[in-house]
Amino acid sequence: MMRIFIFLLCMYILPSCGNKEEIPAGILKPEIMQAVLWDVIRADAFTTDFIARDTSKNAGEENIKLQQQVFAIHKVTKGDFYKSYDYYKDNPTRFKELMDTMIKRVELADKTKPIIEN
């Protein structure tokens, strides 16, 4: 009886010793998620700033088309992206790391762009 108890105790404790830093299967890795999320944000901004002003176009439909293009470029599905987005959103520490790193990369890229003088 004691052996069974020890075995069950080990089976209960061992999974908790796993790597908590590991991203679950089916979730986009942070680097990929940052790239896709950044392009989705840019597509939304483009829709808001330009397409929504064009009365001959449906902004919602155009935004969906742009997002589909983003997913195709990055070779991810809409489902994979939103599943990953929900995962990161439900894990505030990971989401903050994701957003902070993405913002730093964008800021760094902006600093390396040449300044154009008129």
N, CA, C and O atoms as CSV, one atom per row, in Angstrom:
chain,resi,resn,atom,element,x,y,z
A,1,MET,N,N,0.816,-1.185,0.000
A,1,MET,CA,C,0.000,0.000,0.000
A,1,MET,C,C,0.872,1.266,0.000
A,1,MET,O,O,0.567,2.252,-0.671
A,2,MET,N,N,1.941,1.206,0.757
A,2,MET,CA,C,2.839,2.355,0.835
A,2,MET,C,C,3.485,2.628,-0.522
A,2,MET,O,O,3.672,3.786,-0.895
A,3,ARG,N,N,3.827,1.578,-1.261
A,3,ARG,CA,C,4.431,1.745,-2.583
A,3,ARG,C,C,3.458,2.434,-3.537
A,3,ARG,O,O,3.855,3.292,-4.326
A,4,ILE,N,N,2.223,2.066,-3.462
A,4,ILE,CA,C,1.211,2.692,-4.326
A,4,ILE,C,C,1.086,4.167,-3.963
A,4,ILE,O,O,1.003,5.017,-4.850
A,5,PHE,N,N,1.071,4.475,-2.685
A,5,PHE,CA,C,0.978,5.862,-2.244
A,5,PHE,C,C,2.173,6.674,-2.732
A,5,PHE,O,O,2.004,7.788,-3.230
A,6,ILE,N,N,3.376,6.127,-2.594
A,6,ILE,CA,C,4.587,6.825,-3.054
A,6,ILE,C,C,4.558,6.997,-4.566
A,6,ILE,O,O,4.923,8.055,-5.080
A,7,PHE,N,N,4.126,5.962,-5.279
A,7,PHE,CA,C,4.027,6.053,-6.742
A,7,PHE,C,C,3.051,7.164,-7.148
A,7,PHE,O,O,3.366,7.982,-8.012
A,8,LEU,N,N,1.886,7.191,-6.535
A,8,LEU,CA,C,0.888,8.221,-6.857
A,8,LEU,C,C,1.385,9.613,-6.484
A,8,LEU,O,O,1.135,10.582,-7.199
A,9,LEU,N,N,2.082,9.703,-5.372
A,9,LEU,CA,C,2.638,10.983,-4.963
A,9,LEU,C,C,3.663,11.474,-5.985
A,9,LEU,O,O,3.670,12.651,-6.344
A,10,CYS,N,N,4.527,10.570,-6.452
A,10,CYS,CA,C,5.523,10.935,-7.474
A,10,CYS,C,C,4.842,11.350,-8.775
A,10,CYS,O,O,5.264,12.307,-9.425
A,11,MET,N,N,3.806,10.640,-9.146
A,11,MET,CA,C,3.089,10.973,-10.382
A,11,MET,C,C,2.411,12.342,-10.272
A,11,MET,O,O,2.224,13.026,-11.278
A,12,TYR,N,N,2.053,12.731,-9.079
A,12,TYR,CA,C,1.430,14.030,-8.858
A,12,TYR,C,C,2.464,15.154,-8.844
A,12,TYR,O,O,2.214,16.243,-9.362
A,13,ILE,N,N,3.619,14.886,-8.251
A,13,ILE,CA,C,4.646,15.917,-8.085
A,13,ILE,C,C,5.476,16.126,-9.345
A,13,ILE,O,O,5.827,17.265,-9.654
A,14,LEU,N,N,5.796,15.087,-10.070
A,14,LEU,CA,C,6.687,15.200,-11.235
A,14,LEU,C,C,6.220,16.206,-12.286
A,14,LEU,O,O,7.047,16.978,-12.770
A,15,PRO,N,N,4.947,16.239,-12.663
A,15,PRO,CA,C,4.551,17.242,-13.673
A,15,PRO,C,C,4.778,18.680,-13.229
A,15,PRO,O,O,5.002,19.560,-14.060
A,16,SER,N,N,4.721,18.921,-11.929
A,16,SER,CA,C,4.939,20.284,-11.448
A,16,SER,C,C,6.402,20.692,-11.515
A,16,SER,O,O,6.723,21.872,-11.374
A,17,CYS,N,N,7.293,19.727,-11.729
A,17,CYS,CA,C,8.721,20.030,-11.835
A,17,CYS,C,C,9.123,20.387,-13.261
A,17,CYS,O,O,10.291,20.679,-13.520
A,18,GLY,N,N,8.182,20.367,-14.174
A,18,GLY,CA,C,8.478,20.646,-15.576
A,18,GLY,C,C,8.876,22.092,-15.789
A,18,GLY,O,O,8.793,22.912,-14.875
A,19,ASN,N,N,9.309,22.399,-17.005
A,19,ASN,CA,C,9.738,23.745,-17.365
A,19,ASN,C,C,8.517,24.635,-17.544
A,19,ASN,O,O,7.759,24.474,-18.500
A,20,LYS,N,N,8.330,25.566,-16.630
A,20,LYS,CA,C,7.175,26.463,-16.699
A,20,LYS,C,C,7.364,27.551,-17.754
A,20,LYS,O,O,6.413,28.249,-18.104
A,21,GLU,N,N,8.570,27.694,-18.253
A,21,GLU,CA,C,8.855,28.692,-19.267
A,21,GLU,C,C,8.479,28.210,-20.661
A,21,GLU,O,O,8.456,28.995,-21.609
A,22,GLU,N,N,8.188,26.931,-20.785
A,22,GLU,CA,C,7.909,26.352,-22.086
A,22,GLU,C,C,6.528,26.783,-22.591
A,22,GLU,O,O,5.548,26.772,-21.846
A,23,ILE,N,N,6.474,27.153,-23.845
A,23,ILE,CA,C,5.217,27.536,-24.485
A,23,ILE,C,C,4.479,26.249,-24.849
A,23,ILE,O,O,5.088,25.342,-25.417
A,24,PRO,N,N,3.192,26.144,-24.541
A,24,PRO,CA,C,2.441,24.934,-24.876
A,24,PRO,C,C,2.401,24.676,-26.389
A,24,PRO,O,O,2.546,25.593,-27.197
A,25,ALA,N,N,2.207,23.431,-26.738
A,25,ALA,CA,C,2.089,23.054,-28.150
A,25,ALA,C,C,0.877,23.763,-28.749
A,25,ALA,O,O,-0.150,23.928,-28.090
A,26,GLY,N,N,1.011,24.174,-29.996
A,26,GLY,CA,C,-0.089,24.845,-30.681
A,26,GLY,C,C,-0.131,26.346,-30.472
A,26,GLY,O,O,-0.991,27.031,-31.027
A,27,ILE,N,N,0.799,26.863,-29.671
A,27,ILE,CA,C,0.870,28.304,-29.412
A,27,ILE,C,C,2.077,28.846,-30.168
A,27,ILE,O,O,3.163,28.268,-30.120
A,28,LEU,N,N,1.878,29.966,-30.869
A,28,LEU,CA,C,2.968,30.571,-31.625
A,28,LEU,C,C,4.077,31.023,-30.668
A,28,LEU,O,O,3.809,31.592,-29.610
A,29,LYS,N,N,5.302,30.761,-31.057
A,29,LYS,CA,C,6.460,31.202,-30.266
A,29,LYS,C,C,6.476,32.732,-30.226
A,29,LYS,O,O,5.966,33.377,-31.142
A,30,PRO,N,N,7.053,33.315,-29.178
A,30,PRO,CA,C,7.015,34.775,-29.032
A,30,PRO,C,C,7.514,35.553,-30.254
A,30,PRO,O,O,6.909,36.557,-30.630
A,31,GLU,N,N,8.605,35.105,-30.874
A,31,GLU,CA,C,9.150,35.837,-32.024
A,31,GLU,C,C,8.161,35.861,-33.191
A,31,GLU,O,O,7.984,36.887,-33.847
A,32,ILE,N,N,7.526,34.724,-33.436
A,32,ILE,CA,C,6.546,34.641,-34.530
A,32,ILE,C,C,5.314,35.453,-34.172
A,32,ILE,O,O,4.789,36.194,-35.003
A,33,MET,N,N,4.852,35.314,-32.935
A,33,MET,CA,C,3.664,36.043,-32.492
A,33,MET,C,C,3.888,37.546,-32.590
A,33,MET,O,O,2.981,38.283,-32.980
A,34,GLN,N,N,5.081,38.007,-32.243
A,34,GLN,CA,C,5.376,39.437,-32.333
A,34,GLN,C,C,5.268,39.921,-33.771
A,34,GLN,O,O,4.679,40.970,-34.033
A,35,ALA,N,N,5.830,39.166,-34.695
A,35,ALA,CA,C,5.809,39.569,-36.104
A,35,ALA,C,C,4.381,39.610,-36.639
A,35,ALA,O,O,3.991,40.560,-37.317
A,36,VAL,N,N,3.612,38.578,-36.332
A,36,VAL,CA,C,2.231,38.523,-36.824
A,36,VAL,C,C,1.399,39.616,-36.168
A,36,VAL,O,O,0.661,40.328,-36.849
A,37,LEU,N,N,1.515,39.752,-34.851
A,37,LEU,CA,C,0.739,40.762,-34.133
A,37,LEU,C,C,1.071,42.164,-34.632
A,37,LEU,O,O,0.171,42.988,-34.796
A,38,TRP,N,N,2.342,42.442,-34.874
A,38,TRP,CA,C,2.733,43.757,-35.371
A,38,TRP,C,C,2.072,44.034,-36.730
A,38,TRP,O,O,1.581,45.137,-36.968
A,39,ASP,N,N,2.062,43.041,-37.611
A,39,ASP,CA,C,1.439,43.237,-38.920
A,39,ASP,C,C,-0.078,43.356,-38.822
A,39,ASP,O,O,-0.689,44.095,-39.594
A,40,VAL,N,N,-0.691,42.640,-37.886
A,40,VAL,CA,C,-2.140,42.769,-37.675
A,40,VAL,C,C,-2.465,44.170,-37.173
A,40,VAL,O,O,-3.442,44.778,-37.612
A,41,ILE,N,N,-1.651,44.683,-36.256
A,41,ILE,CA,C,-1.851,46.046,-35.744
A,41,ILE,C,C,-1.714,47.054,-36.883
A,41,ILE,O,O,-2.511,47.986,-36.995
A,42,ARG,N,N,-0.703,46.864,-37.723
A,42,ARG,CA,C,-0.506,47.773,-38.863
A,42,ARG,C,C,-1.677,47.691,-39.839
A,42,ARG,O,O,-2.095,48.711,-40.387
A,43,ALA,N,N,-2.207,46.497,-40.060
A,43,ALA,CA,C,-3.364,46.338,-40.955
A,43,ALA,C,C,-4.581,47.060,-40.380
A,43,ALA,O,O,-5.325,47.710,-41.116
A,44,ASP,N,N,-4.783,46.948,-39.070
A,44,ASP,CA,C,-5.894,47.656,-38.426
A,44,ASP,C,C,-5.731,49.164,-38.542
A,44,ASP,O,O,-6.696,49.880,-38.807
A,45,ALA,N,N,-4.508,49.644,-38.343
A,45,ALA,CA,C,-4.244,51.083,-38.443
A,45,ALA,C,C,-4.486,51.566,-39.874
A,45,ALA,O,O,-5.056,52.637,-40.080
A,46,PHE,N,N,-4.058,50.784,-40.852
A,46,PHE,CA,C,-4.266,51.150,-42.247
A,46,PHE,C,C,-5.759,51.220,-42.551
A,46,PHE,O,O,-6.221,52.131,-43.238
A,47,THR,N,N,-6.503,50.254,-42.035
A,47,THR,CA,C,-7.954,50.246,-42.239
A,47,THR,C,C,-8.583,51.488,-41.625
A,47,THR,O,O,-9.408,52.152,-42.252
A,48,THR,N,N,-8.193,51.791,-40.409
A,48,THR,CA,C,-8.765,52.943,-39.701
A,48,THR,C,C,-8.382,54.264,-40.362
A,48,THR,O,O,-9.222,55.150,-40.523
A,49,ASP,N,N,-7.115,54.394,-40.744
A,49,ASP,CA,C,-6.624,55.672,-41.253
A,49,ASP,C,C,-6.960,55.930,-42.721
A,49,ASP,O,O,-7.118,57.083,-43.122
A,50,PHE,N,N,-7.069,54.881,-43.520
A,50,PHE,CA,C,-7.240,55.097,-44.960
A,50,PHE,C,C,-8.509,54.463,-45.529
A,50,PHE,O,O,-9.298,55.144,-46.185
A,51,ILE,N,N,-8.709,53.199,-45.291
A,51,ILE,CA,C,-9.830,52.506,-45.928
A,51,ILE,C,C,-11.167,52.997,-45.386
A,51,ILE,O,O,-12.125,53.132,-46.147
A,52,ALA,N,N,-11.247,53.264,-44.100
A,52,ALA,CA,C,-12.507,53.709,-43.497
A,52,ALA,C,C,-12.967,55.046,-44.078
A,52,ALA,O,O,-14.157,55.360,-44.049
A,53,ARG,N,N,-12.049,55.815,-44.591
A,53,ARG,CA,C,-12.401,57.116,-45.186
A,53,ARG,C,C,-12.962,56.974,-46.594
A,53,ARG,O,O,-13.608,57.888,-47.106
A,54,ASP,N,N,-12.715,55.831,-47.215
A,54,ASP,CA,C,-13.190,55.576,-48.572
A,54,ASP,C,C,-14.608,55.022,-48.481
A,54,ASP,O,O,-14.803,53.865,-48.107
A,55,THR,N,N,-15.580,55.834,-48.818
A,55,THR,CA,C,-16.976,55.431,-48.676
A,55,THR,C,C,-17.390,54.328,-49.651
A,55,THR,O,O,-18.453,53.728,-49.488
A,56,SER,N,N,-16.576,54.062,-50.643
A,56,SER,CA,C,-16.917,53.003,-51.599
A,56,SER,C,C,-16.482,51.620,-51.104
A,56,SER,O,O,-16.758,50.616,-51.760
A,57,LYS,N,N,-15.807,51.561,-49.957
A,57,LYS,CA,C,-15.320,50.287,-49.445
A,57,LYS,C,C,-15.901,50.005,-48.069
A,57,LYS,O,O,-16.189,50.915,-47.292
A,58,ASN,N,N,-16.065,48.721,-47.793
A,58,ASN,CA,C,-16.506,48.281,-46.478
A,58,ASN,C,C,-15.257,48.031,-45.640
A,58,ASN,O,O,-14.507,47.090,-45.900
A,59,ALA,N,N,-15.037,48.867,-44.645
A,59,ALA,CA,C,-13.816,48.797,-43.845
A,59,ALA,C,C,-13.657,47.439,-43.158
A,59,ALA,O,O,-12.546,46.913,-43.083
A,60,GLY,N,N,-14.735,46.879,-42.666
A,60,GLY,CA,C,-14.664,45.588,-41.987
A,60,GLY,C,C,-14.201,44.476,-42.917
A,60,GLY,O,O,-13.339,43.675,-42.559
A,61,GLU,N,N,-14.777,44.433,-44.106
A,61,GLU,CA,C,-14.392,43.411,-45.088
A,61,GLU,C,C,-12.945,43.595,-45.538
A,61,GLU,O,O,-12.207,42.623,-45.695
A,62,GLU,N,N,-12.553,44.832,-45.743
A,62,GLU,CA,C,-11.173,45.107,-46.166
A,62,GLU,C,C,-10.172,44.727,-45.072
A,62,GLU,O,O,-9.083,44.232,-45.362
A,63,ASN,N,N,-10.553,44.963,-43.812
A,63,ASN,CA,C,-9.675,44.589,-42.710
A,63,ASN,C,C,-9.507,43.072,-42.650
A,63,ASN,O,O,-8.404,42.581,-42.411
A,64,ILE,N,N,-10.581,42.337,-42.863
A,64,ILE,CA,C,-10.502,40.876,-42.876
A,64,ILE,C,C,-9.575,40.409,-43.997
A,64,ILE,O,O,-8.776,39.494,-43.801
A,65,LYS,N,N,-9.678,41.029,-45.159
A,65,LYS,CA,C,-8.793,40.671,-46.274
A,65,LYS,C,C,-7.329,40.939,-45.933
A,65,LYS,O,O,-6.456,40.126,-46.236
A,66,LEU,N,N,-7.070,42.078,-45.304
A,66,LEU,CA,C,-5.700,42.410,-44.916
A,66,LEU,C,C,-5.163,41.418,-43.882
A,66,LEU,O,O,-4.010,40.995,-43.955
A,67,GLN,N,N,-6.007,41.054,-42.927
A,67,GLN,CA,C,-5.566,40.084,-41.926
A,67,GLN,C,C,-5.278,38.734,-42.574
A,67,GLN,O,O,-4.310,38.071,-42.202
A,68,GLN,N,N,-6.095,38.317,-43.530
A,68,GLN,CA,C,-5.851,37.059,-44.231
A,68,GLN,C,C,-4.510,37.101,-44.963
A,68,GLN,O,O,-3.785,36.107,-45.005
A,69,GLN,N,N,-4.191,38.254,-45.535
A,69,GLN,CA,C,-2.896,38.405,-46.200
A,69,GLN,C,C,-1.749,38.299,-45.191
A,69,GLN,O,O,-0.724,37.677,-45.473
A,70,VAL,N,N,-1.923,38.902,-44.031
A,70,VAL,CA,C,-0.903,38.838,-42.986
A,70,VAL,C,C,-0.682,37.385,-42.568
A,70,VAL,O,O,0.459,36.938,-42.454
A,71,PHE,N,N,-1.765,36.652,-42.340
A,71,PHE,CA,C,-1.641,35.254,-41.928
A,71,PHE,C,C,-0.971,34.424,-43.021
A,71,PHE,O,O,-0.175,33.534,-42.721
A,72,ALA,N,N,-1.282,34.705,-44.271
A,72,ALA,CA,C,-0.664,33.973,-45.379
A,72,ALA,C,C,0.832,34.276,-45.461
A,72,ALA,O,O,1.638,33.371,-45.680
A,73,ILE,N,N,1.197,35.527,-45.289
A,73,ILE,CA,C,2.624,35.908,-45.332
A,73,ILE,C,C,3.408,35.172,-44.252
A,73,ILE,O,O,4.515,34.695,-44.499
A,74,HIS,N,N,2.838,35.083,-43.071
A,74,HIS,CA,C,3.535,34.463,-41.940
A,74,HIS,C,C,3.283,32.953,-41.836
A,74,HIS,O,O,3.812,32.281,-40.951
A,75,LYS,N,N,2.470,32.442,-42.751
A,75,LYS,CA,C,2.163,31.004,-42.789
A,75,LYS,C,C,1.554,30.504,-41.475
A,75,LYS,O,O,1.951,29.466,-40.946
A,76,VAL,N,N,0.592,31.256,-40.969
A,76,VAL,CA,C,-0.167,30.842,-39.796
A,76,VAL,C,C,-1.647,30.944,-40.134
A,76,VAL,O,O,-2.032,31.670,-41.050
A,77,THR,N,N,-2.457,30.229,-39.408
A,77,THR,CA,C,-3.899,30.318,-39.632
A,77,THR,C,C,-4.496,31.353,-38.686
A,77,THR,O,O,-3.897,31.722,-37.676
A,78,LYS,N,N,-5.669,31.799,-39.037
A,78,LYS,CA,C,-6.382,32.738,-38.179
A,78,LYS,C,C,-6.631,32.095,-36.819
A,78,LYS,O,O,-6.504,32.744,-35.781
A,79,GLY,N,N,-6.987,30.813,-36.838
A,79,GLY,CA,C,-7.232,30.091,-35.593
A,79,GLY,C,C,-5.999,30.005,-34.716
A,79,GLY,O,O,-6.078,30.202,-33.503
A,80,ASP,N,N,-4.841,29.706,-35.335
A,80,ASP,CA,C,-3.585,29.632,-34.582
A,80,ASP,C,C,-3.254,30.981,-33.949
A,80,ASP,O,O,-2.832,31.054,-32.794
A,81,PHE,N,N,-3.453,32.046,-34.726
A,81,PHE,CA,C,-3.135,33.377,-34.211
A,81,PHE,C,C,-4.019,33.725,-33.020
A,81,PHE,O,O,-3.516,34.144,-31.978
A,82,TYR,N,N,-5.337,33.555,-33.163
A,82,TYR,CA,C,-6.235,33.955,-32.080
A,82,TYR,C,C,-6.128,33.030,-30.873
A,82,TYR,O,O,-6.320,33.478,-29.743
A,83,LYS,N,N,-5.828,31.757,-31.083
A,83,LYS,CA,C,-5.579,30.843,-29.967
A,83,LYS,C,C,-4.338,31.312,-29.202
A,83,LYS,O,O,-4.333,31.342,-27.972
A,84,SER,N,N,-3.299,31.673,-29.937
A,84,SER,CA,C,-2.067,32.167,-29.321
A,84,SER,C,C,-2.300,33.504,-28.638
A,84,SER,O,O,-1.795,33.739,-27.540
A,85,TYR,N,N,-3.061,34.379,-29.281
A,85,TYR,CA,C,-3.363,35.690,-28.700
A,85,TYR,C,C,-4.091,35.512,-27.369
A,85,TYR,O,O,-3.770,36.180,-26.386
A,86,ASP,N,N,-5.073,34.608,-27.342
A,86,ASP,CA,C,-5.806,34.354,-26.096
A,86,ASP,C,C,-4.878,33.800,-25.022
A,86,ASP,O,O,-4.989,34.164,-23.851
A,87,TYR,N,N,-3.961,32.917,-25.423
A,87,TYR,CA,C,-3.004,32.357,-24.462
A,87,TYR,C,C,-2.146,33.470,-23.846
A,87,TYR,O,O,-2.013,33.549,-22.625
A,88,TYR,N,N,-1.572,34.318,-24.682
A,88,TYR,CA,C,-0.716,35.387,-24.171
A,88,TYR,C,C,-1.519,36.381,-23.338
A,88,TYR,O,O,-1.045,36.866,-22.311
A,89,LYS,N,N,-2.722,36.677,-23.780
A,89,LYS,CA,C,-3.576,37.616,-23.050
A,89,LYS,C,C,-3.943,37.069,-21.672
A,89,LYS,O,O,-4.059,37.826,-20.708
A,90,ASP,N,N,-4.126,35.743,-21.581
A,90,ASP,CA,C,-4.473,35.117,-20.305
A,90,ASP,C,C,-3.257,34.918,-19.400
A,90,ASP,O,O,-3.406,34.529,-18.242
A,91,ASN,N,N,-2.062,35.181,-19.918
A,91,ASN,CA,C,-0.823,35.079,-19.141
A,91,ASN,C,C,-0.145,36.447,-19.154
A,91,ASN,O,O,0.735,36.693,-19.978
A,92,PRO,N,N,-0.547,37.333,-18.252
A,92,PRO,CA,C,-0.103,38.732,-18.290
A,92,PRO,C,C,1.409,38.930,-18.332
A,92,PRO,O,O,1.892,39.839,-19.007
A,93,THR,N,N,2.156,38.099,-17.627
A,93,THR,CA,C,3.611,38.257,-17.623
A,93,THR,C,C,4.170,37.995,-19.012
A,93,THR,O,O,5.006,38.756,-19.500
A,94,ARG,N,N,3.715,36.929,-19.648
A,94,ARG,CA,C,4.172,36.603,-21.010
A,94,ARG,C,C,3.720,37.667,-22.007
A,94,ARG,O,O,4.464,38.035,-22.916
A,95,PHE,N,N,2.484,38.161,-21.826
A,95,PHE,CA,C,1.967,39.177,-22.747
A,95,PHE,C,C,2.782,40.462,-22.631
A,95,PHE,O,O,3.091,41.099,-23.638
A,96,LYS,N,N,3.129,40.840,-21.407
A,96,LYS,CA,C,3.938,42.041,-21.203
A,96,LYS,C,C,5.316,41.874,-21.847
A,96,LYS,O,O,5.806,42.787,-22.511
A,97,GLU,N,N,5.940,40.709,-21.650
A,97,GLU,CA,C,7.240,40.448,-22.274
A,97,GLU,C,C,7.130,40.525,-23.795
A,97,GLU,O,O,7.983,41.111,-24.462
A,98,LEU,N,N,6.074,39.928,-24.329
A,98,LEU,CA,C,5.844,39.923,-25.774
A,98,LEU,C,C,5.720,41.346,-26.304
A,98,LEU,O,O,6.365,41.709,-27.287
A,99,MET,N,N,4.887,42.147,-25.648
A,99,MET,CA,C,4.651,43.516,-26.106
A,99,MET,C,C,5.895,44.392,-25.911
A,99,MET,O,O,6.236,45.181,-26.792
A,100,ASP,N,N,6.564,44.261,-24.779
A,100,ASP,CA,C,7.762,45.069,-24.525
A,100,ASP,C,C,8.844,44.787,-25.563
A,100,ASP,O,O,9.459,45.713,-26.091
A,101,THR,N,N,9.071,43.521,-25.851
A,101,THR,CA,C,10.081,43.157,-26.840
A,101,THR,C,C,9.691,43.659,-28.222
A,101,THR,O,O,10.534,44.155,-28.969
A,102,MET,N,N,8.407,43.530,-28.562
A,102,MET,CA,C,7.943,43.994,-29.865
A,102,MET,C,C,8.139,45.505,-29.994
A,102,MET,O,O,8.594,45.985,-31.032
A,103,ILE,N,N,7.806,46.235,-28.970
A,103,ILE,CA,C,7.947,47.691,-28.996
A,103,ILE,C,C,9.419,48.083,-29.107
A,103,ILE,O,O,9.758,49.003,-29.852
A,104,LYS,N,N,10.296,47.398,-28.375
A,104,LYS,CA,C,11.725,47.703,-28.455
A,104,LYS,C,C,12.268,47.446,-29.856
A,104,LYS,O,O,13.082,48.216,-30.366
A,105,ARG,N,N,11.813,46.358,-30.474
A,105,ARG,CA,C,12.261,46.060,-31.838
A,105,ARG,C,C,11.804,47.138,-32.811
A,105,ARG,O,O,12.563,47.537,-33.694
A,106,VAL,N,N,10.590,47.605,-32.663
A,106,VAL,CA,C,10.068,48.659,-33.539
A,106,VAL,C,C,10.836,49.951,-33.319
A,106,VAL,O,O,11.204,50.630,-34.278
A,107,GLU,N,N,11.078,50.295,-32.058
A,107,GLU,CA,C,11.831,51.511,-31.759
A,107,GLU,C,C,13.237,51.435,-32.327
A,107,GLU,O,O,13.739,52.417,-32.874
A,108,LEU,N,N,13.875,50.286,-32.206
A,108,LEU,CA,C,15.223,50.101,-32.739
A,108,LEU,C,C,15.214,50.227,-34.261
A,108,LEU,O,O,16.110,50.841,-34.841
A,109,ALA,N,N,14.207,49.648,-34.901
A,109,ALA,CA,C,14.105,49.738,-36.357
A,109,ALA,C,C,13.891,51.187,-36.791
A,109,ALA,O,O,14.430,51.607,-37.815
A,110,ASP,N,N,13.110,51.956,-36.027
A,110,ASP,CA,C,12.881,53.358,-36.351
A,110,ASP,C,C,14.165,54.178,-36.217
A,110,ASP,O,O,14.380,55.116,-36.985
A,111,LYS,N,N,15.002,53.841,-35.269
A,111,LYS,CA,C,16.250,54.575,-35.068
A,111,LYS,C,C,17.261,54.327,-36.181
A,111,LYS,O,O,18.120,55.165,-36.453
A,112,THR,N,N,17.148,53.168,-36.818
A,112,THR,CA,C,18.111,52.840,-37.873
A,112,THR,C,C,17.681,53.376,-39.229
A,112,THR,O,O,18.453,53.323,-40.186
A,113,LYS,N,N,16.461,53.892,-39.327
A,113,LYS,CA,C,16.013,54.468,-40.595
A,113,LYS,C,C,16.704,55.815,-40.823
A,113,LYS,O,O,16.876,56.593,-39.885
A,114,PRO,N,N,17.088,56.082,-42.037
A,114,PRO,CA,C,17.721,57.384,-42.316
A,114,PRO,C,C,16.683,58.514,-42.231
A,114,PRO,O,O,15.514,58.338,-42.573
A,115,ILE,N,N,17.138,59.637,-41.781
A,115,ILE,CA,C,16.264,60.812,-41.715
A,115,ILE,C,C,16.308,61.506,-43.081
A,115,ILE,O,O,17.370,61.852,-43.599
A,116,ILE,N,N,15.125,61.690,-43.630
A,116,ILE,CA,C,15.030,62.312,-44.955
A,116,ILE,C,C,14.797,63.807,-44.769
A,116,ILE,O,O,13.853,64.222,-44.096
A,117,GLU,N,N,15.652,64.592,-45.363
A,117,GLU,CA,C,15.498,66.047,-45.280
A,117,GLU,C,C,14.921,66.564,-46.579
A,117,GLU,O,O,15.282,66.091,-47.657
A,118,ASN,N,N,14.037,67.522,-46.483
A,118,ASN,CA,C,13.427,68.119,-47.691
A,118,ASN,C,C,14.250,69.261,-48.203
A,118,ASN,O,O,13.892,69.879,-49.206
